[in-house]
Amino acid sequence: MGKFLSVLLLLILAGLGVGAYFFTRDMTAPQVVLTPDRPATGSKREFTVTASDPTSGIKSIKISVLQAQKETTIVQKNLEPAPRELVEKFNLDQAGLREGQFDLVVVVTDKSVFNFGAGNTTRVTKTMTLDNRAPVISVLSQAHHIKQGGACGVVYQVNKDVERSGVMVGDYFFPGYKLDSGNYACVFAFPWNMEISKFQPRLYAEDSAGNERSISFRYNAKPTKFKFDSINVGDDFLQSKMPQFEAMYPDLKDPVQIYIKVNRDLRKENVAKLFEFAKKTSPKMLWEGPFLRLPNAAPRAGFGDGRSYMYKNQKIDEETHLGVDLASLENAQIPAANHGKVIFTGFFGIYGNAVIIDHGWGIQSIYSHMSQISVKEGDEVKRGTIIGNTGATGLAAGDHLHFGIALQGIEIQPIEWWDPHWIKDNITSKFQ
C-alpha cells in the first residue's frame, strides 16, 4: 500500500508539473507597434499595426476608437491558425469621429494557454487629435519664368504649420524653406530631360495630420535647344585614363569595354549619389549674390550638350554633359563659387578628384577633375576661398574645371547662377 501511494503521489506531482509548464510556458505578451505615431491625424491617413508573438502566435486583434465615451470598433478579427506575425492596415474614414481629441486603442492577444487559456494581451492606447482640414496655400511671388534645364524661385504662405511643402515637378520634389517672415521660399527646376508638355509644377503642402493639398500657379516655361557633338575616344586617351578604373572592374581587360562601363554605368552611379548629397543641405540660405566663375577661363563645353562617343569611327556610347567646362592656365586656382559648407572631397568617379559645396536650400556646386584639393569635408568657405587646382583626373581629356550646379540632386544650368540680374529677377527679389 505504501508503494502504491508513493507512485500515485509521484504521478500527481508529475501531472501538476506538466500542467504548470503548459500554463506558464508562454507568459510573454505580443509585441505591438502602431505607425505612424503622430499627435494629429486625418480620417484618410493609413495606419499600420505590426504584431508578433513567435511562441504562441496571434489569436485576435481589435482596433477601436473612443471619443466622448463612445467606442467604435474599426477592426476585430479572430485568427485561426494563429500567425506568428500580423500586419494590419486601416484608416479612420468610417469611424464616425468628430474633429477633436480621441483615443485609438489596439488590443492584441496571443494563443498562449497562460491565464487559464485567456492568453497574454497587449493593449496600446494613443491619444490623438482628428484634423481633416487640408492646408491652404497662397502664392505671393510673381513672374515665374523658367527655361528647360534651369531654375526659378517661388514664395508662398500656408495657413497652418506643415510637415513639408514645396514644388512637385513630375516625380521630383523641391522642398520649400521657411523664411523669417513666416512665408516659404522654394527654388525648383525644369529638368533638362523633361519634355515641356510634361513640365507642370504644382505647389504642395502636407500637415502633421497627413492632410495634403496641391495647387497650380502661373509660370512661363521655355524649351532649350541643346547642342550635340561627337567625341573621339582614342587609344592614347584610353591608355592614360582607364588605369584609374581598372580596380573597379577587374573582370574587364579591354580598355574600350572599361571606358563604356565607366562612361555609362559609373556615370549613373555618380549622378545618383548627388541625390544623397542633397539630403545634407542646410535649411538656411548660405549663399549671397551671384556665383563666381573660374577667372580668366574660356568655355570648352556647355550644359546639356549631347555627345556621341566614337572609337575608330564606331559609336560606342551616347551621354549628356551636365556642367560647364572651363579652361584656364594649367593647375589654375579654383575659387569657391559662393559661401557654403564643404560636404564632399575626394575621388568621384567620372568627375575625378572633386569638391562639392552646399549653399543651402538644396543648391550645391560641383568642382571636378581637380589636380589638388585644398579643403576638407566640413569646412565652411566664403565666396572666393581657394579650394584647390584644376587638373585632368577622372574622364577629363585635358586640364580644365568641370563646374556644375545641382538643385536637390538634379544638375541644372550653371550659367544662370553667374548672372546677377538673373539671380535678382528669378530668386532673391521674390522674398527680399
C-alpha positions as a Markdown table, in Angstrom:
| # | Residue | x | y | z |
|---|---|---|---|---|
| 1 | Met | 0.0 | 0.0 | 0.0 |
| 2 | Gly | 2.8 | 2.4 | 0.9 |
| 3 | Lys | 4.5 | 1.7 | -2.5 |
| 4 | Phe | 1.2 | 2.4 | -4.3 |
| 5 | Leu | 0.7 | 5.8 | -2.5 |
| 6 | Ser | 4.3 | 6.7 | -3.4 |
| 7 | Val | 3.7 | 6.0 | -7.1 |
| 8 | Leu | 0.4 | 7.8 | -7.0 |
| 9 | Leu | 2.0 | 10.9 | -5.3 |
| 10 | Leu | 4.7 | 10.9 | -8.0 |
| 11 | Leu | 2.1 | 10.8 | -10.8 |
| 12 | Ile | 0.1 | 13.6 | -9.2 |
| 13 | Leu | 3.3 | 15.7 | -8.8 |
| 14 | Ala | 4.3 | 15.0 | -12.4 |
| 15 | Gly | 0.8 | 15.9 | -13.6 |
| 16 | Leu | 0.9 | 19.2 | -11.7 |
| 17 | Gly | 4.4 | 19.9 | -13.1 |
| 18 | Val | 3.2 | 19.3 | -16.7 |
| 19 | Gly | 0.1 | 21.4 | -16.1 |
| 20 | Ala | 2.2 | 24.2 | -14.6 |
| 21 | Tyr | 4.6 | 24.0 | -17.6 |
| 22 | Phe | 1.8 | 24.3 | -20.1 |
| 23 | Phe | 0.1 | 27.1 | -18.2 |
| 24 | Thr | 3.2 | 29.1 | -17.7 |
| 25 | Arg | 5.5 | 28.3 | -20.6 |
| 26 | Asp | 4.4 | 31.5 | -22.6 |
| 27 | Met | 4.0 | 34.4 | -20.3 |
| 28 | Thr | 5.3 | 37.0 | -22.8 |
| 29 | Ala | 2.7 | 39.3 | -24.3 |
| 30 | Pro | 2.8 | 40.0 | -28.0 |
| 31 | Gln | 5.0 | 42.8 | -29.4 |
| 32 | Val | 2.8 | 45.6 | -30.9 |
| 33 | Val | 3.8 | 48.6 | -32.9 |
| 34 | Leu | 1.5 | 51.3 | -34.3 |
| 35 | Thr | 2.7 | 53.6 | -37.1 |
| 36 | Pro | 2.7 | 56.4 | -37.7 |
| 37 | Asp | 2.8 | 57.6 | -34.1 |
| 38 | Arg | 1.6 | 61.2 | -34.5 |
| 39 | Pro | -0.3 | 63.6 | -32.2 |
| 40 | Ala | -2.7 | 64.5 | -35.0 |
| 41 | Thr | -4.3 | 62.7 | -38.0 |
| 42 | Gly | -6.8 | 63.0 | -40.7 |
| 43 | Ser | -9.5 | 60.4 | -41.4 |
| 44 | Lys | -7.8 | 59.1 | -44.6 |
| 45 | Arg | -4.3 | 58.6 | -43.2 |
| 46 | Glu | -3.3 | 55.0 | -43.3 |
| 47 | Phe | -2.1 | 53.4 | -40.1 |
| 48 | Thr | -0.3 | 50.1 | -39.7 |
| 49 | Val | -0.3 | 47.7 | -36.7 |
| 50 | Thr | 2.5 | 45.3 | -36.7 |
| 51 | Ala | 2.2 | 42.5 | -34.1 |
| 52 | Ser | 4.4 | 39.5 | -33.4 |
| 53 | Asp | 4.4 | 36.5 | -31.0 |
| 54 | Pro | 7.0 | 33.9 | -32.0 |
| 55 | Thr | 6.0 | 31.4 | -29.4 |
| 56 | Ser | 2.2 | 31.1 | -29.4 |
| 57 | Gly | 1.1 | 33.2 | -32.4 |
| 58 | Ile | -1.6 | 35.9 | -32.6 |
| 59 | Lys | -5.1 | 34.8 | -31.6 |
| 60 | Ser | -7.0 | 38.0 | -32.0 |
| 61 | Ile | -6.8 | 41.7 | -32.8 |
| 62 | Lys | -9.2 | 44.5 | -32.0 |
| 63 | Ile | -8.8 | 48.2 | -33.1 |
| 64 | Ser | -11.2 | 50.8 | -31.9 |
| 65 | Val | -11.6 | 54.5 | -31.2 |
| 66 | Leu | -13.1 | 56.1 | -28.2 |
| 67 | Gln | -14.5 | 59.6 | -28.3 |
| 68 | Ala | -16.9 | 61.2 | -25.8 |
| 69 | Gln | -17.3 | 57.9 | -24.0 |
| 70 | Lys | -18.4 | 56.2 | -27.3 |
| 71 | Glu | -16.4 | 53.3 | -28.6 |
| 72 | Thr | -16.4 | 52.4 | -32.2 |
| 73 | Thr | -14.8 | 49.2 | -33.5 |
| 74 | Ile | -12.8 | 49.5 | -36.7 |
| 75 | Val | -11.1 | 46.1 | -36.9 |
| 76 | Gln | -12.0 | 42.9 | -35.0 |
| 77 | Lys | -10.5 | 39.6 | -36.1 |
| 78 | Asn | -10.1 | 36.1 | -34.5 |
| 79 | Leu | -7.3 | 34.3 | -36.3 |
| 80 | Glu | -7.1 | 30.6 | -37.0 |
| 81 | Pro | -4.4 | 29.3 | -37.4 |
| 82 | Ala | -2.6 | 31.9 | -35.2 |
| 83 | Pro | 0.1 | 33.6 | -37.2 |
| 84 | Arg | 3.5 | 34.4 | -35.6 |
| 85 | Glu | 3.4 | 37.8 | -37.2 |
| 86 | Leu | 0.5 | 40.1 | -38.3 |
| 87 | Val | 0.3 | 43.3 | -40.3 |
| 88 | Glu | -3.0 | 45.2 | -40.2 |
| 89 | Lys | -3.6 | 48.4 | -42.2 |
| 90 | Phe | -6.6 | 50.7 | -41.6 |
| 91 | Asn | -7.8 | 54.3 | -41.6 |
| 92 | Leu | -10.4 | 56.2 | -39.6 |
| 93 | Asp | -12.6 | 57.1 | -42.6 |
| 94 | Gln | -15.6 | 55.0 | -41.4 |
| 95 | Ala | -15.1 | 55.6 | -37.7 |
| 96 | Gly | -17.7 | 58.5 | -37.5 |
| 97 | Leu | -15.3 | 60.7 | -35.4 |
| 98 | Arg | -15.8 | 64.4 | -34.9 |
| 99 | Glu | -12.8 | 66.8 | -35.2 |
| 100 | Gly | -11.0 | 67.0 | -31.9 |
| 101 | Gln | -9.4 | 64.6 | -29.4 |
| 102 | Phe | -10.0 | 60.9 | -29.3 |
| 103 | Asp | -8.2 | 57.7 | -28.2 |
| 104 | Leu | -7.1 | 55.0 | -30.6 |
| 105 | Val | -6.9 | 51.6 | -28.9 |
| 106 | Val | -5.2 | 48.4 | -30.2 |
| 107 | Val | -5.7 | 45.2 | -28.3 |
| 108 | Val | -3.7 | 42.1 | -29.4 |
| 109 | Thr | -4.0 | 38.7 | -27.7 |
| 110 | Asp | -1.8 | 35.6 | -28.3 |
| 111 | Lys | -2.8 | 31.9 | -28.2 |
| 112 | Ser | -0.9 | 31.0 | -25.1 |
| 113 | Val | -2.8 | 28.8 | -22.5 |
| 114 | Phe | -1.5 | 31.2 | -19.8 |
| 115 | Asn | -4.1 | 32.8 | -17.7 |
| 116 | Phe | -6.3 | 29.7 | -17.9 |
| 117 | Gly | -6.5 | 29.8 | -21.7 |
| 118 | Ala | -7.2 | 33.5 | -22.0 |
| 119 | Gly | -3.6 | 34.2 | -23.3 |
| 120 | Asn | -1.4 | 37.2 | -23.0 |
| 121 | Thr | -2.7 | 40.6 | -24.1 |
| 122 | Thr | -1.0 | 43.8 | -25.2 |
| 123 | Arg | -3.0 | 47.0 | -25.2 |
| 124 | Val | -1.8 | 50.1 | -26.9 |
| 125 | Thr | -3.6 | 53.4 | -26.4 |
| 126 | Lys | -2.8 | 56.6 | -28.3 |
| 127 | Thr | -4.5 | 59.9 | -27.7 |
| 128 | Met | -4.7 | 61.9 | -30.9 |
| 129 | Thr | -6.5 | 64.9 | -32.4 |
| 130 | Leu | -8.6 | 64.5 | -35.6 |
| 131 | Asp | -7.9 | 67.2 | -38.1 |
| 132 | Asn | -9.4 | 66.9 | -41.6 |
| 133 | Arg | -8.6 | 70.5 | -42.8 |
| 134 | Ala | -6.1 | 70.5 | -45.6 |
| 135 | Pro | -3.5 | 73.3 | -45.6 |
| 136 | Val | -4.4 | 76.4 | -47.7 |
| 137 | Ile | -1.6 | 77.6 | -49.9 |
| 138 | Ser | -1.3 | 81.2 | -51.2 |
| 139 | Val | 1.2 | 82.2 | -53.9 |
| 140 | Leu | 2.9 | 85.5 | -53.1 |
| 141 | Ser | 5.5 | 85.9 | -55.8 |
| 142 | Gln | 5.0 | 86.9 | -59.4 |
| 143 | Ala | 6.6 | 86.2 | -62.8 |
| 144 | His | 7.8 | 82.6 | -62.6 |
| 145 | His | 10.0 | 82.4 | -65.8 |
| 146 | Ile | 12.0 | 79.2 | -66.3 |
| 147 | Lys | 14.0 | 77.6 | -69.0 |
| 148 | Gln | 14.4 | 73.9 | -69.7 |
| 149 | Gly | 17.4 | 72.8 | -67.6 |
| 150 | Gly | 17.2 | 75.9 | -65.5 |
| 151 | Ala | 15.6 | 77.0 | -62.2 |
| 152 | Cys | 13.2 | 79.5 | -60.7 |
| 153 | Gly | 12.1 | 80.7 | -57.2 |
| 154 | Val | 8.6 | 80.9 | -55.8 |
| 155 | Val | 7.4 | 82.4 | -52.5 |
| 156 | Tyr | 4.2 | 81.3 | -50.8 |
| 157 | Gln | 2.4 | 81.1 | -47.5 |
| 158 | Val | 0.5 | 78.3 | -45.7 |
| 159 | Asn | -2.3 | 79.0 | -43.2 |
| 160 | Lys | -1.1 | 76.4 | -40.7 |
| 161 | Asp | 2.1 | 74.6 | -39.6 |
| 162 | Val | 3.1 | 71.9 | -42.1 |
| 163 | Glu | 5.5 | 68.9 | -42.1 |
| 164 | Arg | 6.6 | 69.5 | -45.6 |
| 165 | Ser | 5.8 | 71.8 | -48.5 |
| 166 | Gly | 7.4 | 72.7 | -51.8 |
| 167 | Val | 7.0 | 72.3 | -55.5 |
| 168 | Met | 6.3 | 69.0 | -57.3 |
| 169 | Val | 7.6 | 68.6 | -60.8 |
| 170 | Gly | 6.7 | 65.1 | -62.1 |
| 171 | Asp | 8.3 | 62.7 | -59.7 |
| 172 | Tyr | 10.7 | 65.3 | -58.3 |
| 173 | Phe | 10.0 | 67.2 | -55.1 |
| 174 | Phe | 11.7 | 70.5 | -54.3 |
| 175 | Pro | 11.2 | 71.4 | -50.6 |
| 176 | Gly | 10.3 | 74.9 | -49.5 |
| 177 | Tyr | 12.2 | 76.6 | -46.6 |
| 178 | Lys | 10.6 | 78.8 | -44.0 |
| 179 | Leu | 11.7 | 82.5 | -44.1 |
| 180 | Asp | 12.0 | 84.7 | -41.0 |
| 181 | Ser | 8.7 | 86.3 | -42.2 |
| 182 | Gly | 6.9 | 83.0 | -41.7 |
| 183 | Asn | 6.4 | 82.6 | -45.5 |
| 184 | Tyr | 8.1 | 79.9 | -47.5 |
| 185 | Ala | 10.6 | 80.1 | -50.4 |
| 186 | Cys | 11.3 | 77.3 | -52.8 |
| 187 | Val | 13.8 | 77.0 | -55.7 |
| 188 | Phe | 12.6 | 74.5 | -58.2 |
| 189 | Ala | 14.0 | 73.1 | -61.5 |
| 190 | Phe | 12.8 | 72.4 | -65.0 |
| 191 | Pro | 14.8 | 69.1 | -65.5 |
| 192 | Trp | 16.9 | 69.2 | -68.7 |
| 193 | Asn | 15.5 | 65.9 | -69.9 |
| 194 | Met | 11.8 | 66.6 | -69.3 |
| 195 | Glu | 9.6 | 67.4 | -72.2 |
| 196 | Ile | 7.9 | 70.8 | -71.9 |
| 197 | Ser | 4.5 | 69.2 | -72.3 |
| 198 | Lys | 5.2 | 67.2 | -69.1 |
| 199 | Phe | 6.5 | 70.2 | -67.1 |
| 200 | Gln | 3.6 | 71.1 | -64.9 |
| 201 | Pro | 4.9 | 72.3 | -61.5 |
| 202 | Arg | 2.5 | 72.4 | -58.6 |
| 203 | Leu | 2.8 | 73.8 | -55.0 |
| 204 | Tyr | 2.2 | 71.1 | -52.4 |
| 205 | Ala | 1.8 | 71.1 | -48.6 |
| 206 | Glu | 1.2 | 68.3 | -46.1 |
| 207 | Asp | 0.4 | 69.0 | -42.4 |
| 208 | Ser | 1.2 | 66.8 | -39.4 |
| 209 | Ala | -2.2 | 65.1 | -39.6 |
| 210 | Gly | -1.4 | 63.9 | -43.1 |
| 211 | Asn | -3.8 | 66.3 | -44.9 |
| 212 | Glu | -2.5 | 67.3 | -48.3 |
| 213 | Arg | -3.2 | 70.0 | -50.8 |
| 214 | Ser | -1.6 | 70.9 | -54.2 |
| 215 | Ile | -2.3 | 73.9 | -56.4 |
| 216 | Ser | -1.1 | 75.1 | -59.7 |
| 217 | Phe | 0.5 | 78.6 | -60.1 |
| 218 | Arg | 1.3 | 80.8 | -63.0 |
| 219 | Tyr | 4.6 | 80.2 | -64.8 |
| 220 | Asn | 6.2 | 80.7 | -68.2 |
| 221 | Ala | 8.3 | 77.8 | -69.3 |
| 222 | Lys | 10.6 | 77.8 | -72.4 |
| 223 | Pro | 12.3 | 74.9 | -74.1 |
| 224 | Thr | 16.0 | 74.9 | -74.6 |
| 225 | Lys | 17.7 | 73.6 | -77.8 |
| 226 | Phe | 20.8 | 71.8 | -76.6 |
| 227 | Lys | 23.9 | 71.2 | -78.7 |
| 228 | Phe | 25.1 | 67.8 | -79.9 |
| 229 | Asp | 28.7 | 66.8 | -80.6 |
| 230 | Ser | 30.8 | 63.8 | -81.4 |
| 231 | Ile | 33.7 | 63.0 | -79.2 |
| 232 | Asn | 36.6 | 60.8 | -80.5 |
| 233 | Val | 37.9 | 58.3 | -77.9 |
| 234 | Gly | 41.4 | 57.4 | -79.0 |
| 235 | Asp | 43.8 | 54.7 | -77.8 |
| 236 | Asp | 46.1 | 57.2 | -76.2 |
| 237 | Phe | 43.3 | 58.6 | -74.1 |
| 238 | Leu | 42.2 | 55.1 | -73.1 |
| 239 | Gln | 45.7 | 54.0 | -72.1 |
| 240 | Ser | 46.2 | 57.1 | -70.0 |
| 241 | Lys | 42.7 | 57.2 | -68.3 |
| 242 | Met | 41.4 | 53.7 | -67.9 |
| 243 | Pro | 44.0 | 52.6 | -65.3 |
| 244 | Gln | 42.2 | 54.8 | -62.8 |
| 245 | Phe | 39.2 | 52.5 | -63.1 |
| 246 | Glu | 40.7 | 49.0 | -63.6 |
| 247 | Ala | 40.3 | 48.1 | -60.0 |
| 248 | Met | 36.6 | 48.8 | -60.1 |
| 249 | Tyr | 36.1 | 46.3 | -63.0 |
| 250 | Pro | 38.6 | 43.5 | -62.5 |
| 251 | Asp | 36.8 | 41.2 | -64.9 |
| 252 | Leu | 37.2 | 43.6 | -67.8 |
| 253 | Lys | 40.5 | 43.7 | -69.7 |
| 254 | Asp | 39.6 | 45.6 | -72.9 |
| 255 | Pro | 40.1 | 49.4 | -72.3 |
| 256 | Val | 37.2 | 50.1 | -74.6 |
| 257 | Gln | 34.8 | 48.0 | -72.5 |
| 258 | Ile | 36.1 | 49.6 | -69.3 |
| 259 | Tyr | 35.5 | 53.0 | -70.8 |
| 260 | Ile | 31.9 | 52.1 | -71.8 |
| 261 | Lys | 31.3 | 50.7 | -68.3 |
| 262 | Val | 32.7 | 53.9 | -66.7 |
| 263 | Asn | 31.1 | 56.4 | -69.0 |
| 264 | Arg | 27.7 | 54.7 | -68.8 |
| 265 | Asp | 27.3 | 52.8 | -65.5 |
| 266 | Leu | 29.7 | 54.7 | -63.2 |
| 267 | Arg | 28.2 | 58.0 | -64.5 |
| 268 | Lys | 24.7 | 56.9 | -63.5 |
| 269 | Glu | 26.1 | 55.9 | -60.0 |
| 270 | Asn | 27.7 | 59.3 | -59.6 |
| 271 | Val | 24.6 | 61.1 | -60.7 |
| 272 | Ala | 22.5 | 59.1 | -58.2 |
| 273 | Lys | 25.0 | 60.0 | -55.5 |
| 274 | Leu | 24.1 | 63.7 | -56.0 |
| 275 | Phe | 20.7 | 62.9 | -54.6 |
| 276 | Glu | 22.3 | 61.6 | -51.4 |
| 277 | Phe | 24.4 | 64.7 | -51.1 |
| 278 | Ala | 21.2 | 66.8 | -51.5 |
| 279 | Lys | 20.0 | 65.3 | -48.2 |
| 280 | Lys | 22.9 | 67.1 | -46.4 |
| 281 | Thr | 21.7 | 70.5 | -47.5 |
| 282 | Ser | 21.2 | 73.3 | -45.0 |
| 283 | Pro | 17.6 | 74.6 | -44.5 |
| 284 | Lys | 19.2 | 78.1 | -44.3 |
| 285 | Met | 20.3 | 80.1 | -47.3 |
| 286 | Leu | 24.1 | 80.2 | -47.0 |
| 287 | Trp | 24.9 | 81.9 | -50.4 |
| 288 | Glu | 24.7 | 85.6 | -51.3 |
| 289 | Gly | 24.6 | 87.2 | -54.7 |
| 290 | Pro | 25.9 | 85.8 | -58.0 |
| 291 | Phe | 28.2 | 82.7 | -58.0 |
| 292 | Leu | 31.8 | 83.1 | -59.1 |
| 293 | Arg | 33.1 | 81.8 | -62.4 |
| 294 | Leu | 36.6 | 80.4 | -62.7 |
| 295 | Pro | 38.7 | 83.6 | -63.5 |
| 296 | Asn | 40.2 | 84.1 | -67.0 |
| 297 | Ala | 38.8 | 80.8 | -68.2 |
| 298 | Ala | 37.4 | 80.0 | -71.7 |
| 299 | Pro | 34.4 | 77.8 | -72.1 |
| 300 | Arg | 35.1 | 74.4 | -73.7 |
| 301 | Ala | 31.7 | 72.6 | -73.3 |
| 302 | Gly | 28.3 | 73.6 | -72.2 |
| 303 | Phe | 25.4 | 72.3 | -70.1 |
| 304 | Gly | 23.1 | 69.8 | -71.7 |
| 305 | Asp | 25.4 | 69.1 | -74.7 |
| 306 | Gly | 24.6 | 65.7 | -76.1 |
| 307 | Arg | 27.6 | 63.6 | -77.1 |
| 308 | Ser | 28.2 | 60.6 | -79.2 |
| 309 | Tyr | 31.4 | 58.8 | -78.2 |
| 310 | Met | 33.3 | 57.3 | -81.2 |
| 311 | Tyr | 36.0 | 54.7 | -81.3 |
| 312 | Lys | 37.6 | 54.1 | -84.7 |
| 313 | Asn | 34.6 | 55.6 | -86.4 |
| 314 | Gln | 32.2 | 53.4 | -84.5 |
| 315 | Lys | 29.7 | 54.8 | -82.0 |
| 316 | Ile | 30.3 | 53.2 | -78.6 |
| 317 | Asp | 28.1 | 55.3 | -76.3 |
| 318 | Glu | 25.9 | 58.4 | -76.0 |
| 319 | Glu | 25.6 | 60.6 | -72.9 |
| 320 | Thr | 24.8 | 64.2 | -71.9 |
| 321 | His | 27.3 | 66.7 | -70.5 |
| 322 | Leu | 25.7 | 68.2 | -67.3 |
| 323 | Gly | 28.0 | 71.1 | -66.5 |
| 324 | Val | 30.3 | 73.7 | -68.0 |
| 325 | Asp | 33.9 | 73.0 | -68.9 |
| 326 | Leu | 36.2 | 76.0 | -68.2 |
| 327 | Ala | 39.9 | 76.0 | -69.3 |
| 328 | Ser | 42.4 | 78.4 | -67.8 |
| 329 | Leu | 46.1 | 78.0 | -67.0 |
| 330 | Glu | 47.3 | 74.5 | -66.1 |
| 331 | Asn | 46.8 | 73.9 | -62.4 |
| 332 | Ala | 44.8 | 77.1 | -62.0 |
| 333 | Gln | 43.5 | 78.0 | -58.6 |
| 334 | Ile | 39.8 | 77.3 | -58.1 |
| 335 | Pro | 37.7 | 79.7 | -56.0 |
| 336 | Ala | 34.6 | 78.6 | -54.1 |
| 337 | Ala | 31.6 | 79.9 | -56.2 |
| 338 | Asn | 29.8 | 81.2 | -53.1 |
| 339 | His | 29.5 | 80.9 | -49.3 |
| 340 | Gly | 28.8 | 77.4 | -48.1 |
| 341 | Lys | 30.0 | 74.2 | -46.4 |
| 342 | Val | 32.1 | 71.5 | -48.0 |
| 343 | Ile | 30.2 | 68.3 | -48.0 |
| 344 | Phe | 32.4 | 66.1 | -50.1 |
| 345 | Thr | 36.1 | 65.9 | -51.2 |
| 346 | Gly | 37.8 | 63.0 | -52.9 |
| 347 | Phe | 37.7 | 60.8 | -56.0 |
| 348 | Phe | 34.2 | 60.9 | -57.5 |
| 349 | Gly | 34.2 | 58.5 | -60.5 |
| 350 | Ile | 33.9 | 60.2 | -63.9 |
| 351 | Tyr | 34.4 | 63.6 | -62.1 |
| 352 | Gly | 37.8 | 62.5 | -60.8 |
| 353 | Asn | 39.1 | 64.4 | -57.8 |
| 354 | Ala | 36.1 | 66.6 | -56.8 |
| 355 | Val | 34.8 | 69.0 | -54.2 |
| 356 | Ile | 31.1 | 69.6 | -53.5 |
| 357 | Ile | 29.9 | 72.7 | -51.6 |
| 358 | Asp | 26.4 | 73.0 | -50.1 |
| 359 | His | 25.0 | 76.5 | -50.3 |
| 360 | Gly | 21.7 | 75.7 | -48.5 |
| 361 | Trp | 18.1 | 75.2 | -49.9 |
| 362 | Gly | 19.3 | 72.2 | -51.9 |
| 363 | Ile | 21.8 | 74.3 | -54.0 |
| 364 | Gln | 25.2 | 72.6 | -54.3 |
| 365 | Ser | 28.2 | 73.5 | -56.5 |
| 366 | Ile | 30.4 | 70.7 | -58.0 |
| 367 | Tyr | 34.1 | 71.2 | -58.9 |
| 368 | Ser | 35.6 | 68.3 | -60.9 |
| 369 | His | 38.8 | 66.9 | -62.5 |
| 370 | Met | 41.0 | 68.7 | -59.9 |
| 371 | Ser | 44.7 | 68.0 | -59.6 |
| 372 | Gln | 44.8 | 69.2 | -55.9 |
| 373 | Ile | 42.2 | 69.7 | -53.2 |
| 374 | Ser | 42.9 | 72.3 | -50.5 |
| 375 | Val | 39.8 | 71.9 | -48.3 |
| 376 | Lys | 38.2 | 69.0 | -46.3 |
| 377 | Glu | 34.7 | 67.9 | -45.6 |
| 378 | Gly | 33.0 | 70.1 | -43.0 |
| 379 | Asp | 35.0 | 73.2 | -43.9 |
| 380 | Glu | 33.0 | 76.4 | -44.1 |
| 381 | Val | 34.1 | 78.5 | -47.1 |
| 382 | Lys | 33.5 | 82.0 | -48.3 |
| 383 | Arg | 32.9 | 83.2 | -51.9 |
| 384 | Gly | 36.4 | 83.2 | -53.4 |
| 385 | Thr | 38.1 | 80.9 | -51.0 |
| 386 | Ile | 40.6 | 78.8 | -52.9 |
| 387 | Ile | 39.5 | 75.1 | -52.7 |
| 388 | Gly | 42.1 | 73.5 | -55.0 |
| 389 | Asn | 43.5 | 73.5 | -58.5 |
| 390 | Thr | 42.3 | 72.5 | -61.9 |
| 391 | Gly | 43.5 | 69.2 | -63.4 |
| 392 | Ala | 42.7 | 66.3 | -65.7 |
| 393 | Thr | 41.6 | 63.5 | -63.3 |
| 394 | Gly | 38.5 | 61.3 | -64.0 |
| 395 | Leu | 37.4 | 61.3 | -67.6 |
| 396 | Ala | 39.0 | 64.7 | -68.5 |
| 397 | Ala | 41.0 | 64.8 | -71.7 |
| 398 | Gly | 43.0 | 67.8 | -70.6 |
| 399 | Asp | 43.4 | 70.2 | -67.7 |
| 400 | His | 40.2 | 72.1 | -67.0 |
| 401 | Leu | 37.4 | 72.6 | -64.5 |
| 402 | His | 34.1 | 70.9 | -64.9 |
| 403 | Phe | 31.8 | 73.2 | -62.9 |
| 404 | Gly | 28.3 | 72.1 | -62.1 |
| 405 | Ile | 25.3 | 73.2 | -60.0 |
| 406 | Ala | 22.9 | 70.6 | -58.6 |
| 407 | Leu | 19.5 | 71.5 | -57.1 |
| 408 | Gln | 18.1 | 68.8 | -54.8 |
| 409 | Gly | 20.4 | 66.4 | -56.7 |
| 410 | Ile | 19.3 | 67.4 | -60.2 |
| 411 | Glu | 22.0 | 69.1 | -62.3 |
| 412 | Ile | 20.9 | 72.4 | -63.7 |
| 413 | Gln | 22.3 | 75.2 | -65.9 |
| 414 | Pro | 25.3 | 76.8 | -64.1 |
| 415 | Ile | 25.4 | 79.9 | -66.3 |
| 416 | Glu | 22.2 | 81.3 | -64.7 |
| 417 | Trp | 23.9 | 81.4 | -61.3 |
| 418 | Trp | 26.8 | 83.6 | -62.6 |
| 419 | Asp | 24.3 | 86.3 | -63.7 |
| 420 | Pro | 23.5 | 88.9 | -61.0 |
| 421 | His | 20.4 | 90.0 | -62.9 |
| 422 | Trp | 19.0 | 86.5 | -63.2 |
| 423 | Ile | 19.7 | 85.9 | -59.5 |
| 424 | Lys | 17.8 | 89.0 | -58.6 |
| 425 | Asp | 14.9 | 88.7 | -61.0 |
| 426 | Asn | 14.3 | 84.9 | -60.5 |
| 427 | Ile | 15.3 | 84.2 | -57.0 |
| 428 | Thr | 16.2 | 86.9 | -54.4 |
| 429 | Ser | 13.7 | 89.7 | -55.4 |
| 430 | Lys | 10.8 | 87.3 | -54.7 |
| 431 | Phe | 11.5 | 87.1 | -51.0 |
| 432 | Gln | 13.6 | 90.1 | -50.0 |
